[in-house]
């Protein structure tokens, strides 16, 4: 039951309508090879945020800090 509930939340959670109300700076990091949260979707999210910066890390999948810790940390600075 808990697993089914988790899947339902993961697939049904949608806060896109509220993105424009976020007033803080935002950094969106996308892995170029991420099939779970691909860069094109992250770019749409960045466009909806009033003050966002987006970086795509080349050759990296979904687990940016694990796959390329140096590139991930460099993008944060």
Kinemage of the C-alpha trace (Angstrom):
@kinemage 1
@onewidth
@group {chain A} dominant
@subgroup {mainchain}
@vectorlist {calphas} color= white
{ca unk a 1} P 0.000 0.000 0.000
{ca unk a 2} L 2.730 2.462 0.889
{ca unk a 3} L 4.535 1.765 -2.379
{ca unk a 4} L 1.353 2.337 -4.421
{ca unk a 5} L 0.703 5.578 -2.540
{ca unk a 6} L 4.264 6.730 -3.196
{ca unk a 7} L 3.906 6.012 -6.917
{ca unk a 8} L 0.600 7.865 -7.037
{ca unk a 9} L 2.175 10.885 -5.380
{ca unk a 10} L 5.210 10.830 -7.647
{ca unk a 11} L 3.123 10.659 -10.796
{ca unk a 12} L 0.298 12.936 -9.668
{ca unk a 13} L 2.179 15.721 -7.886
{ca unk a 14} L 1.966 18.877 -10.009
{ca unk a 15} L 2.858 22.316 -8.684
{ca unk a 16} L 3.496 23.998 -12.051
{ca unk a 17} L 0.691 26.512 -11.588
{ca unk a 18} L 2.443 27.941 -8.525
{ca unk a 19} L 5.911 28.392 -10.034
{ca unk a 20} L 5.308 32.046 -10.903
{ca unk a 21} L 4.709 32.839 -7.237
{ca unk a 22} L 8.192 31.733 -6.164
{ca unk a 23} L 10.103 34.895 -5.364
{ca unk a 24} L 13.553 33.516 -4.543
{ca unk a 25} L 16.436 32.974 -6.896
{ca unk a 26} L 16.394 29.481 -8.345
{ca unk a 27} L 19.104 27.334 -9.867
{ca unk a 28} L 17.903 24.403 -11.925
{ca unk a 29} L 20.491 21.774 -12.740
{ca unk a 30} L 19.725 19.225 -15.405
{ca unk a 31} L 21.712 16.267 -16.603
{ca unk a 32} L 21.987 16.184 -20.372
{ca unk a 33} L 21.263 12.440 -20.374
{ca unk a 34} L 18.509 12.535 -17.725
{ca unk a 35} L 15.473 10.580 -18.910
{ca unk a 36} L 13.580 11.087 -15.615
{ca unk a 37} L 13.694 14.910 -15.548
{ca unk a 38} L 14.999 15.807 -19.014
{ca unk a 39} L 16.508 19.221 -19.730
{ca unk a 40} L 13.577 20.284 -21.928
{ca unk a 41} L 11.189 19.889 -18.986
{ca unk a 42} L 13.572 21.665 -16.656
{ca unk a 43} L 13.825 24.505 -19.203
{ca unk a 44} L 10.038 24.911 -19.144
{ca unk a 45} L 10.176 25.077 -15.361
{ca unk a 46} L 12.968 27.669 -15.468
{ca unk a 47} L 10.942 29.772 -17.914
{ca unk a 48} L 7.987 29.758 -15.498
{ca unk a 49} L 10.089 30.983 -12.564
{ca unk a 50} L 10.517 34.762 -12.272
{ca unk a 51} L 14.215 34.621 -11.389
{ca unk a 52} L 15.796 31.339 -12.448
{ca unk a 53} L 19.075 30.196 -13.889
{ca unk a 54} L 19.450 26.809 -15.512
{ca unk a 55} L 22.523 24.772 -16.317
{ca unk a 56} L 22.695 21.524 -18.229
{ca unk a 57} L 25.577 19.303 -17.197
{ca unk a 58} L 26.850 17.366 -20.227
{ca unk a 59} L 26.844 13.586 -20.274
{ca unk a 60} L 25.176 13.233 -16.872
{ca unk a 61} L 21.951 11.411 -16.037
{ca unk a 62} L 19.487 11.892 -13.196
{ca unk a 63} L 21.786 11.488 -10.194
{ca unk a 64} L 23.980 14.533 -10.792
{ca unk a 65} L 25.786 14.690 -7.430
{ca unk a 66} L 26.571 10.961 -7.567
{ca unk a 67} L 27.483 10.714 -11.241
{ca unk a 68} L 29.597 13.862 -11.449
{ca unk a 69} L 30.185 15.387 -8.002
{ca unk a 70} L 32.828 17.864 -9.182
{ca unk a 71} L 30.632 19.244 -11.985
{ca unk a 72} L 27.636 19.362 -9.657
{ca unk a 73} L 29.506 21.308 -6.972
{ca unk a 74} L 31.077 23.637 -9.540
{ca unk a 75} L 27.609 24.508 -10.837
{ca unk a 76} L 26.556 25.526 -7.336
{ca unk a 77} L 29.222 28.217 -7.147
